[in-house]
């Protein structure tokens, strides 16, 4: 049975050599790379993101990166489910993706969702979803994917009520006896606030409020020859939410005794809740190496840029990534 002309019958006396070839793995002799069109489960993933190709039943796989593990299982030839988390086992997500049949050989569609949880952080009170659709053009070894989704995240962190708070200065090592005061400033540690007994390095908090917005991505892969493939991922997200803005409005010193030898130092803070917008841009090129059907590894040099509406300038963050793929 040949790919070019279908069934081919050869007379027994014409045979010179007979070898057994595993049908799951085929080497492309002319181009010299592992043929990912043999429905490898790794071909359904770029790195952070997925495409519209399905995981065939029985071709389950696991991923291990610097940030955490994943496992993905095919329930049938179109529907697969999975679990992903960090090495700290928080946050975490349950995943599901369905790949639709297409009459066109090189055009594929998929619909998926991630059920998000904060895990043991925030006492498990943070939750949300990321629902997306994707369209993939091409074959498994050479393709491009356009995806779009909607993220919904309800933070589980404790919030403080808007209003004015009069607080006392404390030295760094001093224990406060004012347990009912939810907001304090540590002396000589300007910029650090204690919100509900939790010290944070920012006076603008948003992790206890609802955040939602859009996420779009453009991703793809192409063979480089040998056993290597070039993989790239790009993503843009724009989300709206709320934040606690904490501003010091007054600082005063008052005598604590009649002799004037002791003084109490007070700050007055105004706490408000206001809307904010966050924009995130991610770019992640990488190279994947796969010499067998059961194992592959990928090295990516990723970068992320974050710009919040209340910040004058954005922040860039490198995200180096080494990922291992293992067929189960």
C-alpha positions in Angstrom: 0.0 0.0 0.0 1.7 3.2 -1.2 0.8 6.9 -0.6 1.4 7.8 -4.3 -0.5 5.2 -6.3 -2.4 3.1 -3.8 -2.1 -0.7 -3.7 0.9 -2.1 -5.5 1.4 -5.8 -6.3 4.9 -7.2 -6.7 5.7 -10.7 -7.8 7.5 -12.7 -5.2 10.4 -13.6 -7.5 11.1 -9.9 -7.9 11.6 -9.2 -4.2 15.2 -8.6 -3.1 14.6 -7.4 0.4 11.7 -7.2 2.9 11.7 -4.9 6.0 9.0 -4.2 8.6 8.3 -0.5 8.9 6.3 1.0 11.7 3.4 3.0 10.2 3.3 5.5 13.1 6.7 7.1 12.2 7.9 7.9 8.7 11.2 9.5 7.8 11.0 12.0 5.0 14.2 11.1 3.2 14.3 14.1 0.9 13.7 16.8 3.5 15.2 14.9 6.4 12.8 15.7 9.3 10.3 13.7 11.3 7.0 13.7 9.4 4.5 15.3 11.9 1.6 14.6 9.5 1.5 11.1 11.1 -0.9 12.7 13.7 1.7 13.1 16.4 0.0 14.6 19.6 2.9 17.1 19.9 1.7 18.7 16.6 -1.4 20.0 18.4 0.6 22.3 20.6 3.0 25.2 20.0 4.0 25.9 23.6 1.7 28.1 25.6 -1.1 27.7 23.0 -2.8 25.1 20.9 -4.2 24.8 17.4 -7.3 23.2 15.8 -5.7 19.7 15.2 -7.2 16.9 17.3 -5.3 14.5 19.5 -6.1 11.1 18.1 -7.5 8.5 20.6 -4.6 6.6 22.2 -2.0 9.4 21.5 -2.1 11.0 24.9 0.9 13.2 26.0 2.4 15.1 28.9 4.4 18.3 29.0 7.0 19.5 31.5 8.4 23.0 31.5 10.3 25.3 33.9 6.9 26.5 35.2 4.9 23.3 35.6 3.5 20.1 34.2 0.6 19.3 32.0 -1.2 16.2 30.8 -3.7 15.9 27.9 -5.9 12.9 27.1 -8.0 12.1 24.0 -11.5 10.9 24.9 -12.1 10.2 21.2 -10.6 11.4 17.9 -12.2 14.9 18.3 -12.4 15.6 22.0 -9.5 15.9 24.4 -9.3 17.0 28.0 -6.3 17.9 30.2 -4.9 19.4 33.4 -2.2 22.0 33.8 -0.6 23.7 36.8 2.7 25.1 38.2 5.2 23.3 40.3 3.7 25.1 43.3 0.3 23.4 42.3 -1.3 26.8 42.2 -2.9 28.2 40.1 -4.3 25.4 38.0 -6.7 24.7 35.2 -8.8 21.9 33.6 -8.8 22.1 29.8 -11.0 20.8 27.1 -10.9 21.1 23.3 -13.1 19.9 20.4 -11.8 19.8 16.9 -14.4 20.0 14.1 -14.4 18.0 10.9 -13.7 20.1 7.8 -14.3 19.3 4.1 -11.1 21.1 3.2 -7.9 19.2 3.8 -5.9 22.2 5.0 -8.5 24.1 6.9 -9.3 23.1 10.5 -11.5 24.6 13.3 -11.4 24.1 17.1 -13.2 25.3 20.2 -11.8 25.0 23.7 -12.0 26.2 27.3 -9.9 26.4 30.4 -11.5 26.3 33.8 -9.2 28.3 36.1 -8.6 28.1 39.8 -6.3 29.9 42.2 -5.6 26.7 43.9 -4.4 26.8 47.5 -3.4 30.5 47.0 -6.2 32.9 47.9 -7.7 30.0 49.8 -9.0 28.6 46.6 -11.4 31.5 46.2 -10.1 32.8 42.9 -11.8 31.3 39.8 -12.5 32.0 36.1 -12.6 30.7 32.6 -10.8 31.3 29.3 -13.0 30.2 26.3 -11.5 30.4 22.8 -11.9 29.4 19.2 -9.1 28.7 16.7 -8.7 28.3 13.0 -5.7 26.5 11.6 -4.5 26.6 8.0 -2.0 24.0 6.7 -0.8 20.6 7.8 0.6 19.4 11.1 4.2 20.0 10.2 3.6 23.5 8.6 0.7 25.7 9.6 -0.5 28.9 11.0 -3.3 29.4 13.6 -5.5 32.4 14.3 -7.2 32.2 17.7 -9.5 34.5 19.8 -10.9 34.1 23.2 -12.6 35.7 26.2 -11.1 35.6 29.8 -13.1 36.0 33.0 -11.3 36.0 36.3 -12.7 36.7 39.8 -9.9 37.2 42.3 -10.2 35.7 45.7 -8.0 38.1 47.6 -9.4 39.9 50.6 -10.6 43.5 49.9 -10.8 46.6 52.1 -13.7 49.0 52.2 -13.3 52.4 50.6 -12.9 55.3 53.0 -10.4 57.2 55.2 -8.1 55.3 57.6 -6.0 56.9 60.4 -2.9 54.8 61.1 0.1 54.8 63.3 3.7 54.7 62.3 5.5 51.5 63.3 9.1 50.6 63.5 10.2 47.7 61.4 10.5 45.2 64.2 7.6 46.5 66.4 4.5 44.4 66.9 1.3 46.4 66.7 -1.4 46.2 69.3 -4.0 47.7 67.0 -5.3 44.5 65.5 -8.4 46.2 64.2 -6.5 48.6 62.0 -6.6 47.1 58.4 -4.0 49.5 56.9 -0.5 50.4 58.2 2.7 51.8 57.0 6.0 50.4 58.3 8.5 53.2 59.2 11.5 53.6 56.8 9.8 51.2 54.4 8.1 53.8 52.2 5.9 52.3 49.5 5.1 49.1 51.4 1.6 48.9 52.8 0.0 46.2 54.9 -3.5 45.4 53.6 -5.5 43.2 55.9 -2.3 42.0 57.6 -0.7 41.2 54.3 2.3 43.3 53.2 2.4 44.2 49.6 4.8 46.2 47.5 2.2 48.3 45.6 -0.4 50.7 46.8 -2.7 49.7 43.9 -4.3 46.3 44.4 -6.5 44.5 41.8 -6.3 40.8 42.7 -9.5 40.8 44.7 -11.8 42.1 41.9 -13.3 40.9 38.7 -11.2 41.1 35.5 -12.4 40.3 32.0 -11.4 40.9 28.5 -10.3 39.6 25.1 -7.3 37.5 24.1 -6.2 37.0 20.5 -3.2 35.1 19.1 -1.3 34.3 15.9 0.8 31.2 16.0 2.5 28.8 13.6 5.2 26.3 12.8 7.4 25.2 9.9 10.2 22.6 9.4 13.8 23.7 9.4 15.3 20.4 8.2 16.8 17.6 10.2 14.6 17.0 13.2 14.0 20.7 14.0 10.9 22.9 13.6 10.6 26.6 14.1 7.7 27.5 16.3 6.4 31.0 17.0 3.6 32.4 19.2 2.2 35.9 19.6 -0.7 37.1 21.8 -2.4 40.3 22.7 -4.8 40.7 25.7 -6.8 43.7 26.8 -8.7 43.3 30.1 -10.8 45.6 32.2 -11.2 45.4 36.0 -11.2 47.3 39.3 -8.4 48.2 41.7 -8.0 49.7 45.2 -6.1 53.0 45.0 -4.4 54.0 48.3 -3.3 57.6 48.7 -1.7 59.2 51.8 -3.6 62.5 52.3 -2.2 63.7 55.6 0.8 63.2 58.0 0.8 64.7 61.5 2.7 64.3 64.8 1.0 64.8 68.2 2.4 64.9 71.7 1.7 61.6 73.6 2.4 63.1 77.1 2.2 66.4 78.9 5.9 66.9 79.1 6.2 66.6 75.3 8.8 63.8 75.5 6.8 61.3 73.6 5.0 61.8 70.2 2.5 59.8 68.2 2.9 59.9 64.4 -0.2 59.4 62.3 -0.9 59.0 58.6 -4.3 59.5 57.0 -5.0 57.3 53.9 -7.8 57.5 51.4 -8.8 54.2 49.9 -10.9 54.2 46.7 -12.0 51.6 44.2 -11.7 52.7 40.6 -11.7 51.0 37.1 -8.5 50.2 35.3 -7.4 48.6 32.1 -4.5 46.2 31.4 -2.8 45.4 28.1 -0.5 42.5 27.6 1.6 41.6 24.5 3.5 38.3 24.3 6.0 37.1 21.6 7.6 33.7 21.8 9.8 32.2 19.1 11.4 28.8 19.6 12.8 25.7 18.0 11.5 22.1 18.6 13.6 19.0 18.2 11.9 15.6 17.7 13.8 12.5 16.6 11.3 9.9 17.8 7.6 9.6 17.9 7.5 9.4 21.7 9.7 12.4 22.7 10.4 16.0 21.8 11.9 19.1 23.4 11.6 22.8 22.7 13.6 25.9 23.6 11.8 29.2 23.4 13.0 32.8 24.1 9.8 34.5 25.1 9.0 38.1 26.2 6.0 39.8 27.7 5.1 43.5 27.9 2.4 44.7 30.4 0.9 48.2 30.4 -1.7 49.2 33.0 -3.8 52.3 32.7 -2.5 53.7 36.0 1.2 53.3 35.1 3.0 55.9 33.1 5.3 53.3 31.5 4.9 49.7 30.7 6.9 46.8 32.1 8.8 44.2 30.1 9.5 40.7 31.4 11.6 37.9 29.8 10.1 34.4 29.9 12.7 31.8 28.9 11.2 28.4 28.4 12.4 24.8 28.0 9.6 22.3 27.4 9.7 18.5 27.2 7.0 16.6 25.4 6.4 12.9 26.2 3.9 10.6 24.6 2.0 8.4 27.1 
